[in-house]
């Protein structure tokens, strides 16, 4: 018989990760006419995903990460994250890869779901809210990543297969957080701040430029709505 915390771990991490293939599936069946309206929707969802990533940085990864490490450690972790993700972007550009959005999605999903496992292990409040925030981030990110990979020539079925595989990382990474990182708050803090910096770099390097439309100022409001989503969740928690 599984204990209540283990059941909670499996359920919440599965919900958080399951939003990835759900977002991809929505992108695979979504077809709106006229064409200009579909373009508006696609760019707005891209911006929404960027706003949700920003909320993860500002309201989850950085605040939780700096609780456990000193200022100098936070500084080194943040600078390191930016430099590593800059190098990763250079490599992606040189290899002409179409997986920047996927990298951004996994970059916040993995440390967040590890943190979720640690929160459940320590019995602290906020596990349900954190799982909801992760899921609501992964939904537009799955949508955007699907579109990016499809435009890069990857087959629809293969994309959804890999998205389903990525969703399975939720329970796996959550278990790592539950069994190994609950007693290692400094390591968890380093990882969260490092990931936050990398996500911030990717948002402004890759996601934000894709949100723009030449003849429309509407899509950037998606970023505002995405960030507001995380802000409301944080205020409700407090």
N, C-alpha and C positions, 0 to 999 in steps of 0.2 A: 504494500500500500504506500503510495507516494505521499510525502508530507505536504502540508498546505503551501509552504514557501516554494517547493519544487514545482507543484502544479501551477502556482502563480508565475513562476519563472518561465515555464514552457508556454503557457497561454499568452503572456504579455509579449515575450520575444517573438512568438509566432505571428501575432497581430502586427507588431512593428515591422517585421520583415516581409510579411505577406502583402503589404501595400506596394512593394516593388513590382511584382508581376501583375497586380491589379492595375497599376498605372500604365504598365506596358500594354495590357489587354485593352484598356480604354483607348489608348493611342492607336491600336491596331484596328479597331472597329469604327473609330470616330471618323465621320465624313460629313462635312457641312457645306451646303451651297447657299449663297454664291461663294466663289473662291476667296473674295476679299474678307468675308466673315471668318472663314477657316484660318486665314492668315492672322487675323486679329486674335482669334482664340489661341492659336499655337504660340504666338509671341507673348501673350498675356500669361499663359501657363509657364513659359520659360521664366518670365519675370517673377511669377509667384514662387516658383521653386528657388530662385535666387533670394527672395525675401525670407523664405522659410529657412534657408541655409544661414542667412544673416542672423535670424533669431536663435538658431542653434548655437552660433558662435557667441552672441552677446548675452544670451539668457541661460544657456546650459553649459557649454564646454568651458568657456573662460571663467565664469563665476564658480563653478564646481572645481575646476582645475587648480585655481590659485588658492583655494582653501587649504590645500595640503602641502604646498611648496613655497619656498621663499621668493622674494621679489627677483633676486638674481637668477634663480632657477627658472622662474616664469619668463624672464627676458631671454635667456638662452634657448628655452624650449620654443618660444614664439618665433625668434629669429631663425632657428634651425628649421622649423616647419615651413616658413616662407621660402627659404633657400632650397630645401629639398623638393617642394612642389614646383618651384620655378624650374629646377633641373628636370623634373618629370615632364613639365609642359614643353620644354625645349626638345626632349626626346620624342614626345608625342608628335610635335610639329615636324620634326625631321623624318619620322617614320610615316607621316601623313595619316596618322591614326584618327578615327572618328569616335573616340571613346572618352573625350574630356568630361562630358556630363556624367558618364558612368563612374569615372574616377572620383569626381566630386561627390557623387552619391555614396559610394562605398567609403570615402574618406571620413564622412561624418557618421554614417550608419554604424561602422564597426566600433569606434570608441564609445559612441553613445550607448549601444546595446551592451557593451562590456560594463559601462557605468551602471546601466539598468540592472544587470545581474548583481553588481556589488551593492546597490541600493536595496534590493530585495533581501540579500544575505544579511545586511546589517539591521534590517527591520525598520529603516527610516521611512517616513511618509513621502509621498510624491511619486511612487513607482508607477501608478496608473497614469498620472499626468505625463510623466516622462515617456511612457510607452505611446500615449496618444500623440504627443508632439513628434516623436520619431516616425510614427505611421503617417501623419499628415504631411511631413516633409517628404517621405519616400514616395507618396502618391504622385505629386507633380514631377518629382525627379525621375521616377520610372517612366512617366509619360515623355518627358523631354529626352531621356536617354534612348528610349525606343526610337523616337523620330531621328535622332542623330545617327544611331547605328544603322537604321534602315537606309538613310540617305548615303551612308558609307558603303552600301552594297551587301550588308549582312541579311540573310534570309529571315523572314518573319518568325517561322517556327523555331529557328536556332536562337533568336533573340529571346523569345519567351521561355525557352528551355533554360538558358543561362540566367535569366531573371529569377526563375523558380529556384535554381541552384543557389543564387545569391540570397534569396529569402531564407534558405535553410541555414545560412550563416547566423541568423538571429538567435535561435536556441543554442547553437554551438558557442558563439561569442558570449552570449549571456551566461552560459555555464562556466566559461573561463572567468568572467567577472565574479560570479557567485562563489566559486571554489578557490580562486587564486588571488583575485585583486581586492576582495573585501578587507583583507588584512594588509594590503600594500597600498595605502592611500597616496603615498608620494609617487610611486610608479604610475598610478592611475592619473594623478594630477599632471605629470609630465606628458603623458600620452594625450590627454584632453587639450592642453594648451598647444602642443605641437600640431594636433589635428586642426584646431581652431584657426591657426595661422595659415595652414595650407588651404583650408576651405575659403578663407577670406581672399587669398591670392587667386584661387580659381574662379570665384564669383566675379571679380573685377577683370580678370584676364579673358575669361571665356563666356561665362553665362550672361553677364550684363550686356556686352556688345550684341549678343543674339536677341536680346529683348527689344531692341530698337526697330522701329519701322519708319521708313522715310517720310511717309505722309500721314502718320498717326502718332498722337501723343498719349494714347490710351494704355498700351501695354505696360509702361513703367508703373502704372498704378497697381499692377499685379505684385510688384516687389513690396509696395506699401502694405497691401493686404496680407501678403505672406508674413511680413515682419509683425504686423498687428496681431496675427493669429498667435504667434509665440508670446507676444506681450500680454495678451489677454490671459493666456494660460498661466503665465508667471504671476500676474496680479491675482488670479483666482487662487493660486497656491498660497500666496502670502496673505 
